[in-house]
Amino acid sequence: QVQLVESGGGLVQAGGSLSLSCVASGNIFSISVMAWYRQAPGKQRELVAAITRGGSINYADSAKGRFTISRDNGKSTVYLQMNSLKPEDTGAYYCAAAAVVGGDYWGQGTQVTVSS
């Protein structure tokens, strides 16, 4: 089992920045990929960015050039630095972890609200 706890959400004006953190605990050695997803009201959850244990990164087109995902394997933590935020970035942001064996895990989510 893996537990994920996010922090760092909040309210920010358009053009501002926020940094999210997600700390993993439990069977952390089973984790291969960590990722951030977001879900806007009335919309499906979508991938924002993902990073493998080896450091390979994938971004959604909407995040490229503005968001940076990073991972500290020693601290079992994944970060999402979000710059130049837009109102359409508003939503609940979820940390996710994919285990080599044992399935996928989700955090409880943290709210990001970008005002125009």
C-alpha positions in Angstrom: 0.0 0.0 0.0 1.0 3.6 -0.8 -0.3 6.7 0.9 -0.1 10.1 -0.9 -0.6 13.5 0.8 -0.7 16.6 -1.3 -0.2 20.2 -0.1 0.3 23.6 -1.5 -3.0 24.5 -3.2 -4.7 27.8 -2.8 -6.0 30.9 -4.4 -3.9 33.0 -6.8 -4.5 35.7 -9.4 -4.0 34.9 -13.0 -0.3 35.2 -13.9 0.8 34.1 -10.5 2.5 30.9 -9.3 1.9 28.0 -7.0 3.9 25.1 -5.9 2.3 21.7 -5.0 4.0 18.9 -3.1 3.1 15.3 -2.7 4.7 13.0 -0.1 4.4 9.3 -0.5 4.6 6.8 2.3 4.2 3.1 2.7 5.6 0.8 0.1 7.4 3.5 -1.7 9.9 1.2 -3.3 7.2 -0.2 -5.5 6.4 3.2 -7.1 7.6 3.7 -10.7 5.7 6.7 -11.9 4.4 9.7 -10.0 2.0 12.2 -11.6 -0.2 15.1 -11.1 -3.8 15.1 -12.4 -6.4 17.8 -12.2 -10.2 17.9 -12.4 -12.1 21.0 -13.1 -15.8 21.2 -12.1 -17.9 19.2 -14.5 -15.0 17.8 -16.4 -13.1 14.6 -16.4 -9.8 14.2 -14.5 -6.9 14.8 -16.8 -3.1 14.3 -16.7 -1.1 17.4 -16.1 2.4 15.9 -15.8 4.2 12.6 -15.0 7.7 11.6 -14.0 9.3 8.2 -13.8 11.7 7.1 -11.2 14.5 7.6 -13.7 13.4 11.1 -14.4 11.6 10.8 -17.7 8.9 13.5 -17.9 5.7 13.9 -19.8 3.5 17.1 -19.8 0.0 17.8 -21.0 0.1 20.3 -23.8 -1.6 22.8 -21.6 1.2 22.6 -19.0 4.2 22.8 -21.3 6.3 25.8 -20.8 4.5 26.8 -17.6 4.6 23.9 -15.2 7.6 21.9 -14.0 7.3 18.5 -12.4 10.2 17.2 -10.3 10.8 14.3 -8.0 13.0 13.7 -5.0 13.3 9.9 -4.6 15.2 10.3 -1.4 12.3 12.2 0.2 9.6 10.2 -1.7 8.2 13.5 -2.9 7.0 14.9 -6.2 6.6 18.6 -6.8 4.6 20.6 -9.3 5.8 24.2 -9.9 3.1 26.1 -11.7 3.8 29.5 -13.2 1.8 31.9 -15.4 -1.4 30.4 -14.0 -4.6 30.9 -15.9 -8.2 30.7 -14.8 -8.6 27.5 -16.8 -6.0 25.9 -14.5 -8.6 26.0 -11.7 -9.5 22.6 -10.3 -8.7 19.9 -7.8 -5.2 18.6 -8.3 -4.5 15.0 -7.4 -1.2 13.3 -6.9 -1.0 9.8 -8.3 1.5 6.9 -8.0 1.8 3.9 -10.2 3.3 0.8 -8.5 5.3 -1.8 -10.3 3.1 -4.4 -8.5 -0.1 -3.4 -6.7 -1.8 -0.9 -8.8 -2.4 2.8 -8.7 -2.8 5.1 -5.8 -4.3 8.6 -5.4 -4.0 11.4 -2.9 -7.0 13.2 -1.5 -6.5 16.3 -3.8 -5.7 19.9 -3.2 -7.7 22.8 -4.6 -6.1 25.3 -6.9 -8.2 28.4 -7.8 -7.0 31.0 -10.3 -8.9 34.2 -10.3 -9.1 36.4 -13.4 
